[in-house]
């Protein structure tokens, strides 16, 4: 059977998008191993011992890039609440991109680097970069000094998006 080059290209893009979606699901923390029943949890620490929640985006208590990624994603969602895709994403997305973001000790974006850019959608590449820069300053990585974190952008054709870190899943 002979497939037209256009159909081959379309099938290849669909397969690649499926692969990326599956791989994005692999970034979740592993499920805890079953263990013996645990005793009741200890009383929570006194309020004075807990870091104050940061709703202004000025500080992050993260000690590694993976934890910082959650703070950054939450920050981006807060700055773009009207652009977040609500609910499960459809099976076929317009674009999927994997972006590394460098943040200095004050939360300023000092650089971005595409690990996988959606080259078929250069307007999405530009919009994601613009969205990241406009969201600065990010929470300052006070315990790390500076951080480079990576997140996967799941982009719907409507221009709404989810980040893999906070995704509601896919149909």
N, C-alpha and C positions, 0 to 999 in steps of 0.2 A: 504494500500500500504506500502511495506517495502522498505526502502532505505538503501543502503549499508553504513557502517560507514564512508568510504572515501567520498561518495557523501554528507552525512550529514555534515561532517567536511568542505567540500568545500562550501556548501550552507551557513553554519554558518559564515565562514570567509567572504563570499561575503556580507552577510547581515550586519555583523559587520563593514566592510569597508564602506558600504553605509551609515550606521548610523553615523559613524565618519565623513564622508564627509558632511552629512547634519548638524551635530552638529558644524563642523568647519565653515559652512556658517552662523551659528548663532552668531559667534563672531564679526561680523561686527557691526559697529555703526548703531543705528536705523535711519531710514529715518526721516528727520525733519518733524514735524507736519505742515500741511497746515496752513498758517497764512495770515493775511491781507497783501496787497502789502506793501513792505518796501520802504523807501525812498532810493535814490541813495546812494551807499556806500561813506563813508567819504574818503577823500584823504588818500593814504597810508602814514604810518609814514615815516619820513625822514630816509634816509639810516643809519644815525648814531644811530637811535633808534632801528634798527633791529639787531638781533644777526647775526653775520657773518655766512654764510653757512659753514658747516664743511665738507670738502671733504677729509680731512686727517684721519677722524675717531678719533679725539682726544677729542672732547667734544660733549655733548648732552644737549640741553636746556629743555629736557623733565622734567615734574614735577610729573609724575606718571608712573607706570610700563607699562600701555597700550600705552602711547605716546613713551616711551623708546623702546618698542617692534618694532615700525616702524623704529626707528633709527638703532636698532640692525639688523633688517631684511635687510635694505638698505645697511648696512655695510657688511653683509654676502654675499649679491648679488654682491657687488663690488669686494669682495675678490674671488668670485667663478663664475665670469661672464660666463665662458665657460661651466659651469656645470648646469646652470639654464635651465629648460625646457621652451621652447618658445611656447607661445600660450596656448590654453585651454588643460588641462590635460584630458587624456582618462577616460572613466567611471570606468574602473578597474585599480587600481594602484597596484604596487608591494608591497608597504608598506606605512603605515601611522603611524606616531609617534608624541607624544606630549611630549615636553621636556621643563623643567624649567632650566633656566640658571641664576646663581648668578654672578653678576659683581660688583667688588669693585669700590671705588671712582676714581681709576686710569684706569678703563676699563679692568682690569685683570679678567679673568674667575676664580672664586674661588670655583665653584662647579656646578655640573649638577645633575638633578634628573628626571628620567622618570616618567611622569604621566601616559603614556600609551606607552609602548615599543612595537615595532613590533617583538614579540618574535619568529615568524616564520622566521624572517630574521635577525639573529644575526650579519651578516656582515653589514647590514644597520645601526644597532644600533652603532656598532663600528665606521663606517664611519661618521655618523652624529656627534658623540662625537669628533672624530678627526678633522672634519671640523670646529666645534665650537672652539676648542682649538687653531687650527692653525690660525683662524681669529683674535685672540687676538693680541693687545689690541683692545677692542671695544670702542666706544665713551664713554668717562668718564661721568657718570651721575652726573654732577656738582651740580645740584639743589637738588639732593636726597642723595648724599653721596655714596650710594650703592643701588643696585636694584636687584630684582629677577623678571624676566619676563618669560612668557610662550609663546611658539609658536608651531604650528602644522606643521610638515614636511610631505609633499606630495611627495612620492618617486616613480619615474617611473622605470621600469625594465632596462632601458638603463643606470641607474646611475645618471640621471639628476633629479633635484628636483625643487619644488617651496615651498615657505613658505606661510602658510595661510594668513599672514599679507599682502603679496604682490601678491597673486595668481591671475592668469588671468582667473580663473574659471575652470569648468570641463564640458566636452561635455555631 
